[in-house]
Amino acid sequence: MSYDRVRDSQTIIGTKQTVKAMRAGSVKELFVALDADNWVTDSAISFAREIGIPVTLVESKKKLGKACGIHVGAAVVAITVE
């Protein structure tokens, strides 16, 4: 499942940090919570698709945050290149 891939990987959390990492070429996959506001996620999704990074949609920002080991929701999470 998608949350397990996040849990088992090194991640970057948040739209601004994720976009910055994508520009640096450090991201191999992007995870976006469907229950997050579009104004938060759209820029990261658009940029990822533009540069060919796979985007995986997950149902819950709360579960996505928990998979990252934080106690708040996460709208956008990137798995970094190892």
N, CA, C and O atoms as CSV, one atom per row, in Angstrom:
chain,resi,resn,atom,element,x,y,z
A,1,MET,N,N,0.830,-1.183,0.000
A,1,MET,CA,C,0.000,0.000,0.000
A,1,MET,C,C,0.876,1.248,0.000
A,1,MET,O,O,2.032,1.202,0.420
A,2,SER,N,N,0.336,2.333,-0.459
A,2,SER,CA,C,1.079,3.583,-0.601
A,2,SER,C,C,1.649,4.097,0.710
A,2,SER,O,O,2.783,4.573,0.752
A,3,TYR,N,N,0.864,4.003,1.788
A,3,TYR,CA,C,1.336,4.515,3.072
A,3,TYR,C,C,2.570,3.745,3.548
A,3,TYR,O,O,3.452,4.320,4.186
A,4,ASP,N,N,2.635,2.453,3.242
A,4,ASP,CA,C,3.793,1.647,3.631
A,4,ASP,C,C,5.052,2.111,2.892
A,4,ASP,O,O,6.137,2.135,3.474
A,5,ARG,N,N,4.912,2.479,1.612
A,5,ARG,CA,C,6.074,2.979,0.856
A,5,ARG,C,C,6.586,4.265,1.478
A,5,ARG,O,O,7.794,4.489,1.546
A,6,VAL,N,N,5.667,5.112,1.931
A,6,VAL,CA,C,6.070,6.357,2.583
A,6,VAL,C,C,6.763,6.047,3.900
A,6,VAL,O,O,7.815,6.611,4.201
A,7,ARG,N,N,6.182,5.163,4.676
A,7,ARG,CA,C,6.715,4.812,5.997
A,7,ARG,C,C,8.128,4.243,5.893
A,7,ARG,O,O,8.960,4.479,6.770
A,8,ASP,N,N,8.398,3.500,4.831
A,8,ASP,CA,C,9.676,2.802,4.692
A,8,ASP,C,C,10.732,3.598,3.910
A,8,ASP,O,O,11.788,3.057,3.582
A,9,SER,N,N,10.462,4.859,3.614
A,9,SER,CA,C,11.369,5.650,2.785
A,9,SER,C,C,11.763,6.945,3.477
A,9,SER,O,O,11.144,7.362,4.455
A,10,GLN,N,N,12.794,7.562,2.953
A,10,GLN,CA,C,13.168,8.896,3.412
A,10,GLN,C,C,12.272,9.889,2.685
A,10,GLN,O,O,12.134,9.823,1.464
A,11,THR,N,N,11.660,10.816,3.433
A,11,THR,CA,C,10.657,11.698,2.848
A,11,THR,C,C,10.938,13.177,3.114
A,11,THR,O,O,11.706,13.550,4.001
A,12,ILE,N,N,10.286,13.983,2.311
A,12,ILE,CA,C,10.221,15.428,2.504
A,12,ILE,C,C,8.746,15.763,2.611
A,12,ILE,O,O,7.940,15.296,1.806
A,13,ILE,N,N,8.387,16.573,3.603
A,13,ILE,CA,C,6.983,16.867,3.872
A,13,ILE,C,C,6.702,18.333,3.563
A,13,ILE,O,O,7.472,19.219,3.935
A,14,GLY,N,N,5.588,18.573,2.878
A,14,GLY,CA,C,5.140,19.931,2.607
A,14,GLY,C,C,5.346,20.350,1.168
A,14,GLY,O,O,6.292,19.923,0.506
A,15,THR,N,N,4.447,21.192,0.695
A,15,THR,CA,C,4.466,21.616,-0.700
A,15,THR,C,C,5.732,22.394,-1.053
A,15,THR,O,O,6.397,22.072,-2.037
A,16,LYS,N,N,6.068,23.398,-0.276
A,16,LYS,CA,C,7.233,24.231,-0.609
A,16,LYS,C,C,8.523,23.425,-0.604
A,16,LYS,O,O,9.335,23.548,-1.521
A,17,GLN,N,N,8.718,22.611,0.408
A,17,GLN,CA,C,9.935,21.800,0.498
A,17,GLN,C,C,9.980,20.752,-0.610
A,17,GLN,O,O,11.048,20.447,-1.140
A,18,THR,N,N,8.828,20.209,-0.953
A,18,THR,CA,C,8.757,19.194,-2.003
A,18,THR,C,C,9.106,19.793,-3.365
A,18,THR,O,O,9.884,19.209,-4.120
A,19,VAL,N,N,8.537,20.946,-3.676
A,19,VAL,CA,C,8.839,21.607,-4.955
A,19,VAL,C,C,10.326,21.963,-5.025
A,19,VAL,O,O,10.958,21.795,-6.068
A,20,LYS,N,N,10.871,22.446,-3.937
A,20,LYS,CA,C,12.300,22.770,-3.882
A,20,LYS,C,C,13.149,21.526,-4.153
A,20,LYS,O,O,14.126,21.592,-4.898
A,21,ALA,N,N,12.777,20.397,-3.551
A,21,ALA,CA,C,13.510,19.146,-3.763
A,21,ALA,C,C,13.355,18.636,-5.188
A,21,ALA,O,O,14.299,18.082,-5.751
A,22,MET,N,N,12.170,18.816,-5.783
A,22,MET,CA,C,11.980,18.400,-7.179
A,22,MET,C,C,12.873,19.219,-8.100
A,22,MET,O,O,13.454,18.679,-9.041
A,23,ARG,N,N,12.987,20.513,-7.839
A,23,ARG,CA,C,13.873,21.365,-8.650
A,23,ARG,C,C,15.323,20.918,-8.546
A,23,ARG,O,O,16.085,21.043,-9.504
A,24,ALA,N,N,15.703,20.398,-7.385
A,24,ALA,CA,C,17.074,19.930,-7.160
A,24,ALA,C,C,17.295,18.518,-7.698
A,24,ALA,O,O,18.423,18.025,-7.686
A,25,GLY,N,N,16.231,17.859,-8.170
A,25,GLY,CA,C,16.359,16.504,-8.702
A,25,GLY,C,C,16.444,15.437,-7.635
A,25,GLY,O,O,16.993,14.362,-7.879
A,26,SER,N,N,15.908,15.714,-6.450
A,26,SER,CA,C,16.029,14.797,-5.322
A,26,SER,C,C,14.792,13.949,-5.057
A,26,SER,O,O,14.753,13.216,-4.069
A,27,VAL,N,N,13.778,14.031,-5.919
A,27,VAL,CA,C,12.512,13.344,-5.658
A,27,VAL,C,C,12.275,12.263,-6.700
A,27,VAL,O,O,12.471,12.476,-7.896
A,28,LYS,N,N,11.843,11.083,-6.216
A,28,LYS,CA,C,11.506,10.026,-7.167
A,28,LYS,C,C,10.015,9.724,-7.224
A,28,LYS,O,O,9.554,9.113,-8.189
A,29,GLU,N,N,9.247,10.136,-6.215
A,29,GLU,CA,C,7.794,9.933,-6.246
A,29,GLU,C,C,7.125,10.938,-5.320
A,29,GLU,O,O,7.667,11.297,-4.274
A,30,LEU,N,N,5.940,11.385,-5.721
A,30,LEU,CA,C,5.182,12.371,-4.959
A,30,LEU,C,C,3.880,11.737,-4.487
A,30,LEU,O,O,3.209,11.038,-5.247
A,31,PHE,N,N,3.527,11.986,-3.225
A,31,PHE,CA,C,2.268,11.513,-2.657
A,31,PHE,C,C,1.424,12.719,-2.282
A,31,PHE,O,O,1.909,13.647,-1.634
A,32,VAL,N,N,0.162,12.706,-2.689
A,32,VAL,CA,C,-0.735,13.823,-2.438
A,32,VAL,C,C,-2.031,13.301,-1.830
A,32,VAL,O,O,-2.626,12.350,-2.336
A,33,ALA,N,N,-2.460,13.929,-0.747
A,33,ALA,CA,C,-3.699,13.538,-0.079
A,33,ALA,C,C,-4.895,14.141,-0.811
A,33,ALA,O,O,-4.914,15.337,-1.103
A,34,LEU,N,N,-5.882,13.315,-1.101
A,34,LEU,CA,C,-7.069,13.766,-1.812
A,34,LEU,C,C,-7.925,14.726,-0.985
A,34,LEU,O,O,-8.664,15.535,-1.546
A,35,ASP,N,N,-7.831,14.643,0.331
A,35,ASP,CA,C,-8.647,15.519,1.172
A,35,ASP,C,C,-7.955,16.850,1.495
A,35,ASP,O,O,-8.454,17.626,2.309
A,36,ALA,N,N,-6.831,17.107,0.870
A,36,ALA,CA,C,-6.132,18.392,1.040
A,36,ALA,C,C,-6.727,19.427,0.085
A,36,ALA,O,O,-7.296,19.075,-0.948
A,37,ASP,N,N,-6.592,20.688,0.436
A,37,ASP,CA,C,-7.083,21.768,-0.424
A,37,ASP,C,C,-6.262,21.844,-1.708
A,37,ASP,O,O,-5.039,21.705,-1.691
A,38,ASN,N,N,-6.958,22.067,-2.819
A,38,ASN,CA,C,-6.283,22.140,-4.122
A,38,ASN,C,C,-5.251,23.251,-4.181
A,38,ASN,O,O,-4.210,23.090,-4.819
A,39,TRP,N,N,-5.517,24.374,-3.530
A,39,TRP,CA,C,-4.559,25.479,-3.589
A,39,TRP,C,C,-3.235,25.113,-2.922
A,39,TRP,O,O,-2.211,25.746,-3.177
A,40,VAL,N,N,-3.258,24.094,-2.071
A,40,VAL,CA,C,-2.036,23.632,-1.409
A,40,VAL,C,C,-1.281,22.651,-2.304
A,40,VAL,O,O,-0.050,22.658,-2.335
A,41,THR,N,N,-2.006,21.819,-3.023
A,41,THR,CA,C,-1.380,20.701,-3.735
A,41,THR,C,C,-1.132,20.931,-5.225
A,41,THR,O,O,-0.248,20.299,-5.803
A,42,ASP,N,N,-1.894,21.821,-5.853
A,42,ASP,CA,C,-1.844,21.947,-7.313
A,42,ASP,C,C,-0.461,22.268,-7.870
A,42,ASP,O,O,-0.066,21.703,-8.890
A,43,SER,N,N,0.273,23.152,-7.231
A,43,SER,CA,C,1.592,23.524,-7.772
A,43,SER,C,C,2.554,22.341,-7.757
A,43,SER,O,O,3.323,22.151,-8.699
A,44,ALA,N,N,2.514,21.553,-6.698
A,44,ALA,CA,C,3.404,20.388,-6.612
A,44,ALA,C,C,3.016,19.330,-7.646
A,44,ALA,O,O,3.884,18.744,-8.293
A,45,ILE,N,N,1.713,19.087,-7.800
A,45,ILE,CA,C,1.253,18.095,-8.779
A,45,ILE,C,C,1.636,18.528,-10.192
A,45,ILE,O,O,2.163,17.729,-10.966
A,46,SER,N,N,1.377,19.778,-10.526
A,46,SER,CA,C,1.694,20.282,-11.871
A,46,SER,C,C,3.176,20.174,-12.184
A,46,SER,O,O,3.557,19.728,-13.266
A,47,PHE,N,N,4.008,20.580,-11.242
A,47,PHE,CA,C,5.448,20.533,-11.474
A,47,PHE,C,C,5.943,19.093,-11.594
A,47,PHE,O,O,6.776,18.794,-12.450
A,48,ALA,N,N,5.437,18.206,-10.746
A,48,ALA,CA,C,5.842,16.796,-10.812
A,48,ALA,C,C,5.494,16.201,-12.169
A,48,ALA,O,O,6.317,15.516,-12.776
A,49,ARG,N,N,4.289,16.456,-12.648
A,49,ARG,CA,C,3.883,15.919,-13.953
A,49,ARG,C,C,4.711,16.527,-15.078
A,49,ARG,O,O,5.047,15.850,-16.050
A,50,GLU,N,N,5.034,17.803,-14.939
A,50,GLU,CA,C,5.832,18.495,-15.957
A,50,GLU,C,C,7.221,17.875,-16.098
A,50,GLU,O,O,7.740,17.774,-17.209
A,51,ILE,N,N,7.826,17.462,-14.989
A,51,ILE,CA,C,9.189,16.914,-15.056
A,51,ILE,C,C,9.221,15.381,-14.995
A,51,ILE,O,O,10.297,14.786,-14.935
A,52,GLY,N,N,8.045,14.744,-15.011
A,52,GLY,CA,C,7.980,13.289,-15.128
A,52,GLY,C,C,8.115,12.511,-13.837
A,52,GLY,O,O,8.518,11.349,-13.863
A,53,ILE,N,N,7.790,13.115,-12.716
A,53,ILE,CA,C,7.814,12.404,-11.442
A,53,ILE,C,C,6.435,11.798,-11.206
A,53,ILE,O,O,5.431,12.501,-11.318
A,54,PRO,N,N,6.365,10.506,-10.880
A,54,PRO,CA,C,5.061,9.881,-10.641
A,54,PRO,C,C,4.350,10.496,-9.439
A,54,PRO,O,O,4.968,10.784,-8.414
A,55,VAL,N,N,3.034,10.691,-9.586
A,55,VAL,CA,C,2.200,11.240,-8.526
A,55,VAL,C,C,1.231,10.151,-8.075
A,55,VAL,O,O,0.484,9.599,-8.883
A,56,THR,N,N,1.250,9.849,-6.778
A,56,THR,CA,C,0.343,8.865,-6.199
A,56,THR,C,C,-0.639,9.599,-5.298
A,56,THR,O,O,-0.239,10.353,-4.411
A,57,LEU,N,N,-1.921,9.372,-5.534
A,57,LEU,CA,C,-2.956,9.996,-4.717
A,57,LEU,C,C,-3.361,9.045,-3.598
A,57,LEU,O,O,-3.607,7.862,-3.832
A,58,VAL,N,N,-3.427,9.572,-2.386
A,58,VAL,CA,C,-3.856,8.790,-1.225
A,58,VAL,C,C,-5.067,9.478,-0.608
A,58,VAL,O,O,-5.277,10.672,-0.819
A,59,GLU,N,N,-5.847,8.746,0.138
A,59,GLU,CA,C,-7.135,9.276,0.595
A,59,GLU,C,C,-7.063,10.258,1.747
A,59,GLU,O,O,-7.945,11.110,1.859
A,60,SER,N,N,-6.065,10.186,2.604
A,60,SER,CA,C,-6.114,10.947,3.849
A,60,SER,C,C,-4.807,11.645,4.187
A,60,SER,O,O,-3.750,11.015,4.227
A,61,LYS,N,N,-4.880,12.951,4.429
A,61,LYS,CA,C,-3.679,13.667,4.855
A,61,LYS,C,C,-3.295,13.277,6.281
A,61,LYS,O,O,-2.117,13.318,6.635
A,62,LYS,N,N,-4.264,12.905,7.092
A,62,LYS,CA,C,-3.963,12.451,8.454
A,62,LYS,C,C,-3.147,11.151,8.413
A,62,LYS,O,O,-2.153,11.016,9.126
A,63,LYS,N,N,-3.572,10.201,7.580
A,63,LYS,CA,C,-2.839,8.934,7.455
A,63,LYS,C,C,-1.477,9.150,6.806
A,63,LYS,O,O,-0.505,8.479,7.155
A,64,LEU,N,N,-1.407,10.081,5.867
A,64,LEU,CA,C,-0.130,10.374,5.215
A,64,LEU,C,C,0.856,10.977,6.219
A,64,LEU,O,O,2.035,10.622,6.230
A,65,GLY,N,N,0.372,11.877,7.047
A,65,GLY,CA,C,1.219,12.440,8.097
A,65,GLY,C,C,1.682,11.375,9.078
A,65,GLY,O,O,2.846,11.353,9.478
A,66,LYS,N,N,0.774,10.497,9.462
A,66,LYS,CA,C,1.118,9.417,10.393
A,66,LYS,C,C,2.187,8.502,9.786
A,66,LYS,O,O,3.099,8.060,10.485
A,67,ALA,N,N,2.072,8.221,8.488
A,67,ALA,CA,C,3.068,7.378,7.814
A,67,ALA,C,C,4.448,8.040,7.814
A,67,ALA,O,O,5.471,7.357,7.765
A,68,CYS,N,N,4.468,9.374,7.869
A,68,CYS,CA,C,5.736,10.116,7.915
A,68,CYS,C,C,6.262,10.256,9.338
A,68,CYS,O,O,7.376,10.737,9.546
A,69,GLY,N,N,5.461,9.836,10.318
A,69,GLY,CA,C,5.896,9.915,11.702
A,69,GLY,C,C,5.615,11.253,12.357
A,69,GLY,O,O,6.254,11.603,13.349
A,70,ILE,N,N,4.659,12.010,11.812
A,70,ILE,CA,C,4.286,13.285,12.433
A,70,ILE,C,C,2.856,13.184,12.960
A,70,ILE,O,O,2.094,12.311,12.544
A,71,HIS,N,N,2.505,14.068,13.864
A,71,HIS,CA,C,1.198,13.990,14.525
A,71,HIS,C,C,0.167,14.932,13.922
A,71,HIS,O,O,-0.884,15.160,14.522
A,72,VAL,N,N,0.446,15.474,12.761
A,72,VAL,CA,C,-0.490,16.324,12.034
A,72,VAL,C,C,-0.604,15.790,10.607
A,72,VAL,O,O,0.198,14.960,10.178
A,73,GLY,N,N,-1.601,16.272,9.884
A,73,GLY,CA,C,-1.780,15.829,8.519
A,73,GLY,C,C,-0.697,16.362,7.595
A,73,GLY,O,O,-0.073,17.387,7.870
A,74,ALA,N,N,-0.487,15.654,6.501
A,74,ALA,CA,C,0.465,16.073,5.467
A,74,ALA,C,C,-0.250,16.024,4.132
A,74,ALA,O,O,-0.735,14.970,3.720
A,75,ALA,N,N,-0.317,17.164,3.452
A,75,ALA,CA,C,-0.999,17.230,2.149
A,75,ALA,C,C,-0.116,16.687,1.033
A,75,ALA,O,O,-0.598,16.010,0.125
A,76,VAL,N,N,1.184,16.987,1.104
A,76,VAL,CA,C,2.127,16.599,0.051
A,76,VAL,C,C,3.379,16.028,0.702
A,76,VAL,O,O,3.954,16.621,1.615
A,77,VAL,N,N,3.787,14.861,0.211
A,77,VAL,CA,C,4.993,14.194,0.701
A,77,VAL,C,C,5.768,13.662,-0.498
A,77,VAL,O,O,5.182,13.109,-1.429
A,78,ALA,N,N,7.061,13.829,-0.473
A,78,ALA,CA,C,7.914,13.310,-1.550
A,78,ALA,C,C,8.847,12.249,-0.995
A,78,ALA,O,O,9.396,12.390,0.098
A,79,ILE,N,N,9.017,11.187,-1.764
A,79,ILE,CA,C,10.051,10.198,-1.452
A,79,ILE,C,C,11.301,10.633,-2.187
A,79,ILE,O,O,11.270,10.893,-3.389
A,80,THR,N,N,12.394,10.711,-1.462
A,80,THR,CA,C,13.632,11.220,-2.049
A,80,THR,C,C,14.445,10.109,-2.705
A,80,THR,O,O,14.311,8.929,-2.379
A,81,VAL,N,N,15.278,10.524,-3.625
A,81,VAL,CA,C,16.216,9.620,-4.303
A,81,VAL,C,C,17.243,9.211,-3.270
A,81,VAL,O,O,17.763,10.053,-2.538
A,82,GLU,N,N,17.538,7.931,-3.205
A,82,GLU,CA,C,18.480,7.429,-2.186
A,82,GLU,C,C,19.898,7.456,-2.676
A,82,GLU,O,O,20.811,7.069,-1.947
